Amino acid sequence: MSGVEALRTASRVDRLGIWVSLICAIQCMAAPLMVTLLPLSWPGVFADDALETLFVIASVGIATGGLCWGFRLHRRQYVFLVLGTAVAMIGAGRLLAHKPFDAGLVMTGAMVLTAGHLLNRHLCRTCAHCPHTEEDEE
């Protein structure tokens, strides 16, 4: 894989990670409202613990891969601080916190993951050693 192809793939991974993390945060915000307003209809699926677990695993997995790739390329150790902070917040929200604080911690952790992907994209767009593509300008 050429440098440009690798950059395009990494850019796509970061974009996917941004969307999955945002969807996870939205699901955390929407679940209590949906459960309260529409308890007998289909939106109850948003409150399903398995769905939240799926979003969390996907968000953290994509972020770990994307930020590790970014570290290999740019050698900026603070990406691991972002990743560790996000995972700690999500873990505390899922495992330690009680209602109503659990959703807030998970949602904030998902937003930190989103920020990590945006940071990764910024590092690539401003790097003199990265091959740049038209996708970088978006």
N, C-alpha and C positions, 0 to 999 in steps of 0.2 A: 504494500500500500504506500503510495507516494505521500509526501508531506501535506499536499493540498487535500488529498482524499482523507487522510487522518484528521486534519483540522475540520473538514466538513462533518465527518462522523462524530467527532467530539462536540462540535457545535450542535448537532442534532440531539446528542445525548443530553447536553445541558438544556436545550429547549424542552425535551421530554421531561427532564427532571423538574424544570420550572413548572410545567403544567400539572404534573402529578402532585407536586408539593402544594401548589395552589388549590387543587381539587381537594386534597386532604384537609387543608385549612378551612375551605368552604364547607366541607362535610361536617367538620367539627363545630362550625358556627351554626349551620343550618339544622343539625340533628335535634337540638333541644326545642327549637321553634317548631319544626315539623311535627315532632312527637306531641307537643302541646296543642297545636292547632288542628292537626289531622290524624288523630290516633287510630282510626279504623281504615285508613286508606293506604295506598301504595307508598307514600313517602316514609312510612315507618321503616322501610328498608334502609334509609339513611342512618338510622339509629342502630342498625345491626352491628354488633361488636366484631363480627367476622369481616364485614366490609371495611371497618376502620382499621383492623389489623392488616388487611390486604393493602390499603393505601399506605399505611405506615411502613410496611416491609418494602413495598415498591419505592416509596420516596427515599428511604434510607439506603436501599441497595443502589439505586441510580445515582444518588448523591455521592456515595462512597466511591463508586467506579469513576464518575466524572471528576471528582475532586482529587482522587489519587492520580488520574491521568494528568490533571492540571499541575499537580506537584511534580510529577516526573518531568514535565516539560519546562516549568517555570521556577521550580525550587523555592516556592514561597510557602514556608511552613505554617503561616497563619491560616491557610485553608483548612488545616487539621483542627485549629482552634474553633473555626466556624462549624465544622462537621461535629466535633466533640460537644460543643455547646448545644447544637440542635439535637443530637442523639440523647444527651443528658436531659434536656427539657422534655422530649418525647417520652423517654423512658420513665422519668419521674411522673409525668402525666398519666401514663398507662399503668404503671405499677405501684406508685406510692400515693398519689394525690387522691383525694375524695371529692365528690361532687361539691360545689360547682367548679372547683379549681382544675380538675383533670382536663377538661376540654380546652381551657385557656392555655395550659402548658403545652398540650399537644399542638394546638393551633399556632402558638408562638414558635414552637420548634419547627413546624412545617414552614413557617415564614422565614426562619433563619436558614433552612435548607434552600429555599428559593433565593435568598440573598447570596448564599454560597455559589449557586450556579451562575448568578449574575456577576459575581466577582470573578469566577472562572472565565466567563465570556469577556469581561473587561480586560483581564490579563492577556488573553489571546489577541484581542483587537489592538492592544497597545504594545505588544511584544515585537521587537525588531527582528527576532529570529524566526517567528512563526510565518509560514506562508499565508498571505491574506487572500480571501476570496470575496466575491460580491455578497455572499451571505453575511459576512462580518459587518457590513455596513447597515444591515437591517436592525 
